[in-house]
Amino acid sequence: MNLATPNVQPTVAIRNARLYQQVPLVNLWQPLMKRKEMLAEVSAARWGPWAWRAGLVALALILIPWKLRFQTNATVVPADRRVVSAEVNGVIRRVDVCEGQRVDAGSVLATFDDSDNRVWLGKALADLEISRRQLAEAEARRDWTAVSQARVAMDIHQEEAKLYQEKVEKRRLLASISGVVITPKIEEKAGQLLKPGDAFCELVDQDRLALEMNVAESEVSKVQPGAKVALKLNSFPMETIVGTVERVSPQTIAAEGEQFFVTRAIFQNPRRSVRLGMVGQAKITSAGGWFESGWYPIGYVMLRSPAAWVWRKAWALWP
């Protein structure tokens, strides 16, 4: 019995080897197992430096602060636009401004033909004087009926005089703000009849302008009124204009197949070099972050967009 034992072991080993070769996909698993054995043979000392480097990179991504900003297209629009309208009926006799002209608040823009109102004002004043004389004469005669009639007539003529005096005083259209006239061909309005409420021209304050920006709906939660905005206009690529967010629209608009919130920012234009309709790129500083300071870990700033994209794709595939 003892002599047969050494012959059994080689026989069993050969049989196991043949069975192993018959396992499905064995040729696929063999390279992977060899790779695993090679990695297991690598000493811990070789992986140590790489682990330290990865740890330092992860620590830097967490501890280094960075401002989170959203970049978007921007268009310059008026911050303060005023429509100058007629307050009385009248024909424009003279226009004193032209398109693009800068005016100060209270400047005369146009003058109505007030000749008819002046005639009626003179008549009302004359009738008022007559009513006063009649009142005095009736009081001297102690004719109380005539006194009552004279007082009624005097009140009527006083109101007429007041009405036409106001029309004469409103014969001039005045600028309500300091700004620039943006109505085209405004000089051609001379001789035109205007009724109360009819628009004569529009004024825009050029010292203080606004930006309109489309912020993606995924970013709007981080945009708050008062946030800093940095603007680069195509016309002034080397100059950075700084403004602040004034408001965010309460509803979205559709553009380029996406939904956006129109965000409005205000900036100063002391040199008046920026004009309406100019376009460029704006960066809005995000709210939140560490202690609501707007500073975030640099890793969050760098990786949040790819991570969000991966999460959306994974969520779509999630059963």
WOBEL-V574126 format. One record per residue. N is the residue number from 1. SS is DSSP state (H for helix, E for strand, L for the rest). BURIAL is # if it has 16 or more other ideal C-beta (glycine too) atoms within 10 Angstrom, else .. Layout:
n = {N,N}
ss = {SS,SS}
burial = {BURIAL,BURIAL}
This chain:
n = {1,2,3,4,5,6,7,8,9,10,11,12,13,14,15,16,17,18,19,20,21,22,23,24,25,26,27,28,29,30,31,32,33,34,35,36,37,38,39,40,41,42,43,44,45,46,47,48,49,50,51,52,53,54,55,56,57,58,59,60,61,62,63,64,65,66,67,68,69,70,71,72,73,74,75,76,77,78,79,80,81,82,83,84,85,86,87,88,89,90,91,92,93,94,95,96,97,98,99,100,101,102,103,104,105,106,107,108,109,110,111,112,113,114,115,116,117,118,119,120,121,122,123,124,125,126,127,128,129,130,131,132,133,134,135,136,137,138,139,140,141,142,143,144,145,146,147,148,149,150,151,152,153,154,155,156,157,158,159,160,161,162,163,164,165,166,167,168,169,170,171,172,173,174,175,176,177,178,179,180,181,182,183,184,185,186,187,188,189,190,191,192,193,194,195,196,197,198,199,200,201,202,203,204,205,206,207,208,209,210,211,212,213,214,215,216,217,218,219,220,221,222,223,224,225,226,227,228,229,230,231,232,233,234,235,236,237,238,239,240,241,242,243,244,245,246,247,248,249,250,251,252,253,254,255,256,257,258,259,260,261,262,263,264,265,266,267,268,269,270,271,272,273,274,275,276,277,278,279,280,281,282,283,284,285,286,287,288,289,290,291,292,293,294,295,296,297,298,299,300,301,302,303,304,305,306,307,308,309,310,311,312,313,314,315,316,317,318,319}
ss = {L,H,H,H,H,H,H,H,H,H,H,H,H,H,H,H,H,H,H,H,H,L,L,L,L,H,H,H,H,H,H,H,H,H,H,H,H,H,H,H,H,L,L,H,H,H,H,H,H,H,H,H,H,H,H,H,H,H,H,H,H,H,H,L,E,E,E,L,E,E,E,E,E,E,E,E,E,E,L,L,E,E,E,E,E,L,L,L,L,E,E,E,E,E,E,L,L,L,L,L,L,E,E,L,L,L,L,E,E,E,E,E,L,L,H,H,H,H,H,H,H,H,H,H,H,H,H,H,H,H,H,H,H,H,H,H,H,H,H,H,H,L,L,H,H,H,H,H,H,H,H,H,H,H,H,H,H,H,H,H,H,H,H,H,H,H,H,H,H,L,L,E,E,E,L,L,L,L,E,E,E,L,L,L,L,H,H,H,H,L,L,L,E,E,L,L,L,L,E,E,E,E,E,E,L,L,L,E,E,E,E,E,E,E,E,E,L,L,L,H,H,H,L,L,L,L,L,E,E,E,E,E,E,L,L,E,E,E,E,E,E,E,E,E,E,E,E,E,E,E,E,E,E,E,E,L,L,E,E,E,E,E,E,E,E,E,E,E,L,L,L,L,L,L,L,L,L,L,E,E,E,E,E,E,E,L,L,L,L,H,H,H,L,L,E,E,E,H,H,H,H,H,H,H,H,H,H,H,H,H,H,H,H,H,H,H,H,L,L}
burial = {.,.,.,.,.,.,.,.,.,.,.,.,.,.,.,.,.,.,.,.,.,.,.,.,.,.,.,.,.,.,.,.,.,.,.,.,.,.,.,.,.,.,.,.,.,.,.,.,.,.,.,.,.,.,.,.,.,.,.,.,#,.,.,.,.,#,.,#,#,#,.,#,.,#,.,#,.,#,#,#,.,#,.,#,.,#,#,#,.,#,.,#,.,.,#,.,#,.,.,.,.,.,#,.,.,.,#,.,#,#,#,#,.,#,.,.,#,.,.,#,#,.,.,#,#,.,#,#,.,.,#,#,.,#,#,.,.,#,.,.,.,.,.,.,.,.,#,.,.,#,#,.,#,#,.,.,#,#,.,#,#,.,.,#,.,.,#,#,.,#,#,.,#,.,#,.,.,#,#,#,#,#,#,.,.,#,.,.,.,.,.,.,.,#,.,.,.,.,.,#,#,#,#,#,#,#,.,#,#,#,#,.,#,#,#,.,.,.,#,#,.,#,#,#,.,.,#,#,#,#,#,#,#,.,.,.,.,.,.,.,#,.,#,.,#,#,.,#,.,.,.,#,.,.,.,.,.,.,.,#,#,#,#,#,#,#,#,.,#,.,.,.,.,#,.,.,.,#,.,#,.,#,#,#,#,#,#,.,#,.,.,.,.,#,#,#,#,#,#,.,#,.,.,.,.,.,.,.,.,.,.,.,.,.,.,.,.,.,.}
